[in-house]
Amino acid sequence: MGDVLADSTMDAVQRRLMFEDECILVDESDNVIGHDSKYNCHLMETINAGKALHRAFSVFLFNSKYELLLQQRSATKVTFPLVWTNTCCSHPLYRESELMKEDVLGVRNAAQRKLLDELGIPAEDVPVDQFTPLGRMLYKAPSDGKWGEHELDYLLFIVRDVTVKPNPDEVADAKYVSREDLKEIFRKADAGEEGVTLSPWFRLVVDNFLYKWWDHVEKGTLNEAVDMETIHKLIE
């Protein structure tokens, strides 16, 4: 696996990330058991062999009007190109600053890094201590015949007004939505209208958690929703 020549049509930026980034391999209890390239971790061959479960995070960023920032993944993404999803979805890497367990600091550091990489949001706009880790979910989802996801995903919420300058290598579009806007996006996706498609992990969060957590965002009571003990095993 990991044959660069076999993927010579891959966008140069995505190829570099797929082969240079080392994801954190974990067991189903979120214990670190090793590391592997982003490329190998997203091959269905590796996933089906049970060797690809890795740590991930999904950021849900709200502005002061309690609107949620969504992004559409770029067309050059290897997995799930052009799907709409939550603010930022990526992986903490196998490096000291992103392996730190206390207060979920490693995952928070990774989230801050990727918000800058993908959406141009400066680190000072999203201080690591302002992320609220609400829970964890474990899911598996195919992207196409070759690629897929098998992740233990940390769900991070943050309420901040930020500067957004999307990186076109990562993001095709971005917009803030209200609850009603989001429900309309899901309706269009379910009806097959306007070519709207959604990431599987975003669907899982919306179907299982998002709207009740959105209530806590608006009430300023997010800490009441925190459950970092449970790992929710969800199937897409």
N, C-alpha and C positions, 0 to 999 in steps of 0.2 A: 504494500500500500504506500501511498505518498509519492507516486510517480509524477514528477513535475511535467514531463513530456506528455503524459496522458491528459493533462489539463492545460495544454498550451493556449487554449482559447480563453482561459480565465483572465479577467481584468488584472492588470499588473499589481494594483493596490491590493485587491482581494487575494491574489496569489501570495503576496508577501505576508499578509496577515494569516492566511491559512497555514502557511508552513513555518512562520517564525513564532507565532503566539502559542504558548504552552498552557493548555487548560488544566485545571485542577481536577484530577480523577477522585471520585468519592464512592463510598458504598451507600446503601439506601438509608443508613443512619447518619449520613453526612460526615463520616470519618474520612480523612484524606488517605488515599491508598497509592497515590502516584501522580503522574502527569503525562500528557501526550499532546501532540500538535492539534490545533484547531481542525486541520484537515482530517486527521484520523478520527477525531471525536465526532465528526459529522457525517461520516460514511455509514450508510445503512448496513454495510457488511460488518463494520465494527459494532454498531448498535445491536444488530441481531445476534452477534456473538457474546453480548453481555459485557463488553469491555469499554463502553463509551460513556457511562454515566459521569457527568461532570457538573461542577458548580457553576451557576449562572445568577444573573440578577435582572430584575425588571423594575425600572423606575417609573413612577407615576407622579409627574410634576404638575401642580395646580398653581394658577396665578391668584392674586388677591381677590378676584371675582369668583374664585372656586371653579374656574374652567380648567379642564384637563388638556394638556399639550399632547397631541398625537403626532406621529411621524409616519410617512410612507417610505418604506425601505427602497433604496436605489435599485435601478434595473440591473446593476452589475453585481449585486449581492449573490453569492453562491447559493445560499439557502433562502427560500421565501422572498424572492425579488418582487418588488412593487406591491407587497401587501401593506395594509395599514395596521398599525400596532400602537402600543403605549409609547410613552415619551422616549425611552431608551432601553434597549435589551442587549446584554452582552455578557461577558465572562470576566470574573477576577482571574488573573493570570498567576502562574506558579512562580511567584516572586515574593520576597519577604514582606513588602508593604501591603500585598493583597492576600496573604495567607493569615494575617493577624485575626485571631478568634475573638479576643475580648471586645465586647460591645459591637460585634460585627464590623470592626474597623476595617479589616481587609476588603470586605465587600463594599463598604462605603467609599473607601479610597478608589476602588475600581469604578464605581458609579460616577464619582466626580471626574475621573480621567476620561471616561467615555462620553459624558455630556459635553465636554470640551471637544473631543475628537469628532463626534457626530453632529452636534448641533451648535458648536461654537460658543457654548455657554461658559463664561469665565469661572474659574474655580472660586473666586471671591463671591460670585452670585449664588453658589451652592455649597456652603461650608459643610464639611463632613458631619459635624454634630447636629445639622439640621435635618438629616435624613432620619425617618422613623421606619425601622424594619418591622413590618407588621406580621409576617409569617413566611413559611416556606412551602413549596409544592414540588412534587416529583411527577414528571410527565414524560411521555414519549410521543413523537409525532413525525411521520414521514413528510419530506418536502417534495421529492419526486422519487424515481426509481433508485437513484444513487445516493441522495442526500437526505438527512433528517436531523432530528433533535432527540436527545435523551438527557434531560437536565434536572438537577435539583436547584430550583429557582428561588432566590430570595426576593421578596416583594417589598420594595422601598417606596415610601411616600414622602413628598416634600412639598411645602407650600411657600413659594417664593416668586416674586416678580423678577424676571431674568431677561438678559439680552440674548436673542436667538439669531445665529447666522449659520444655517445648515451647510454642512460639508457635502457637496454634490457626489463625492465618491461613496458616501454612506447613506444620504437621505435625498429622496426625490421631492418630497414636499413635507410641510409641517403646518399644523393649525391647532388653535385652541377650540375646544368644544364644550358645550353645556351637556347636561344629562340628556335633554331632549334631542340635541344634535347627535349624540352618540347612539341613541336608540334608533334614529333615522338611518344612520350609517349601517347599523346592524340589520335593519329591515332591508336596505338595498342589497347588502351582501347576501342575505338569505334568499332574496328574490332574484338574484343574479342580475341586478340592474346596474348600469353604468360601469360595469367591469370592476366593481368594488370587491376586494378580497381582504380577509383579515388573518392575522397570524393565529395559529392554534393556541399558543400560550395566552394571548390576549383574550381570546374567547373563553378560555378556562377561568381566567381571573374575573372577567365580567360576569360569567354565569354563576360563579360561586361566591364572590366576595365584593366586587367593586362598589355596587350601589349602597350597600350597608356601610362600607368604609367611607364612601363619599359623604354620607350623613355625618360621620365623625369629623371629617375635614371641615365641613361647614359649621359644626358646633364647637370646633376647637378641642375635641375630646379624643384625638387619635390614640393616645396612650391607653385608652380603655379597650381598644380593639386589638392590642398587641398579643400575639400568641406565637412565640418563637420556640416553644417546646414541641408542638405538633408538626409533623411533616405530612402534609396532605397528599395522598397518592391519588392522582387524577389521570384519567385516560381520555385522550382526544379521539 
